[in-house]
Amino acid sequence: MPLQIVRFNEPILRKKGAKITAFNAALTQLANDMIETMHAAEGIGLAAQQVGQAVQLCVIDLRPSEAKFAWEFDGTRPPLELFMPLILVNPQIAVVPEPTTVYEEGCLSFPDIRGDVVRPDEITVKFQDAAGHPHVLRCNGLLARCVQHEVDHLDGILYIDRMEKDVLAVIAPELKALKKQTREAAKKS
């Protein structure tokens, strides 16, 4: 069932997610609902905070992307179709600090607002799946960027927090307008 995506300026987006300890049908349902929501919004990633849940859970699906990136999943290189959509529970990232890349990022909680963000190009992420099984993913490019973006959400960090001041200045009017829309929508509900 598609869920409502929380917009910028909702307090839940700034909450650090609680560690997940119960690997049950409710967690699997939440992850599946998040995947459906992400696909319906034509996104490539979605964090639990974006659907109003402050827990350490995010989903990613880069199968439709034409971007080039490399990956190693649990020591092998399976086709994307075998492990995506990817469900990451309690993810822990280790970055390779160099090189970094600049890439224009967007976010489903910030409709149509995009800006350049500098991030490390290569990461390793340790996580559990919805059944609690541990995994290790090494990746670069768009997959590494997407994992970093979504895991930031789980820590209450937004992509605008990672932007340079000059980039943020360009999108400031759009952010102000979105804040106002979010406030007005909150008053109506």
N, C-alpha and C positions, 0 to 999 in steps of 0.2 A: 504494500500500500504506500503510495507516495506520501511523503511528509512535508510539512511546511518548512521552507528554508528561512532561517533567521537572518535579518538584514543588519547591516552595520549600525552601531550605536545601541544594540541590545546588550545588556550586561552579561548575558551568558557567553558571549563571544570572548570575554576577557577572563573567564573562569578556567583555572587549571583543572583538567579532568582527573577524576578519581581512578585509581588502579582497578582494573577489572579482576575479580576473583571468582565469580560464578560463571562458568562456561555451560550455558543451558539453552533451552529452546527460546527464551526471551532474548538472549544475546544474539542468537542466530537470526531471529525474526527482525531485530533492530538492524543488524548488518544487511540483511536482504532488503529491508525497506529503504535503507540508505542507498544501496546500489540502485534500486528502482528510481529513487528520487534524483540521484546523480545523473542517471541516463535520461530521465524525463527533462532535466534542465540542460541537457547536452554538455555536462561537465566531465572532467577527467578525474576529479577527486572530491571527497566530501568528508568532513570531520563531524563527530558527534555533536560538538558545540553548535554547529550550523543547523542542527535540527532540534536544538533545545536540550541536549543531554550532556552534562559535564562529566564525561567518562573518557578513558583512554582507548578510543576506537575511531578508526578512519578507514575509508575505502577508496580504491584507486582502480581505474580501468583505462589503459592507454592503447587498447587494441585498435580503436578507430584512428589513432594518431599516425601521421606519416613521418614523425620525427625519428631521427636515428639516435639510438642509445644502445648501450651494452648492459647485460645483466648476467648474474650468476645466482641461481636460486638453490640454496642448500647444496652448493658445490657443483651443480650441473647447469647446463644452459637449455632448459626445456622451452618449447614454443610458448609464447605468451598465452595462448588459448588454454594451456594446462594450469596456469596459476592466476589468471585474471578473469573476472574482477578480483582484485587483491583485497583481502580483509586483514588489517593490521590491528592487533590488540596489544596494548601495553608496549608500543614501539620504543626502542632506544637506538638513537643514531650516533654513529661515529663518523665524522667527516674527514676527508683528506683535504687539508686546508688549501692546497694549491693544485691545480689552477682554479681560479674562480671564473665565472662567466656572468655576463649581463643578459637578461632575458625579460621580455615584457610579460608580466604576470597579470592574471585576472583572478576573480574570486566570485563564487556564486552568491556570497553575502554582500557583494558590491557590484550589482548588475551594471554591465557596460563601462566599468571603471578599470582602466588598465594602466600599468606603469612599470618602468624598468626596476628590476631588483637584482642585486649582485649576490650570488650564492656559490658555495663550493660546487664543483662539477662532479665530484665523485664521493659516494658515501657507502657505508655498510650499516644496515639496519637489522637489529635483532627484534623479533616480535613473536607473538603467538597468533594462531589462527582462531576461528570462532569455536573450535573444539578444544583449544588450550594447547595444541601441539606447537613446540618451538620451531622457528625457522630463522634463517639468515639470508638476507638479500644484499648482494653487492651490485651497485649500478652506477651509471653516470647519465649525463644528458638530461632530457626531459623527465625521465623516471626519477632520477635523483632529486631534481628540482621539485617535482610533484610531492614526493615523500616528505621533503623538508617543509614545504608549504603546509601540508596537512598536519604533520607532527607539531609544527608551530601552533596551529589552531588548538591542539590538545593541551598546550601550555599557556593558552590565553594570549598568544602573540599573533598579530595580524600582518599580512604582507606589507601594509602601509608602514608598519613599524620598521621594516627593513629597507625602505626606500631612502635614497639620498634626499636632502632638503630641497634641492632644485627640482627634482622629479615630483616630490610631494606638493610643491608650490603650484605646479601646472595643474594638478588634479584637485586642488583645494576647493574650488567652487563646486565641483561635482560632489565632493565629500560633504560639504556643507548642505547641499540640496538633499542628499540622501539622508543625512542626520535629521533634517526637518521632516522628510517623508516618514521616517521611522517614528519620530515623536508623534506626528499626527495620527499615524496608524495605531499607535499604542493608546491614544486618547479615545479612539473609536471603539476599541475592544474592551 
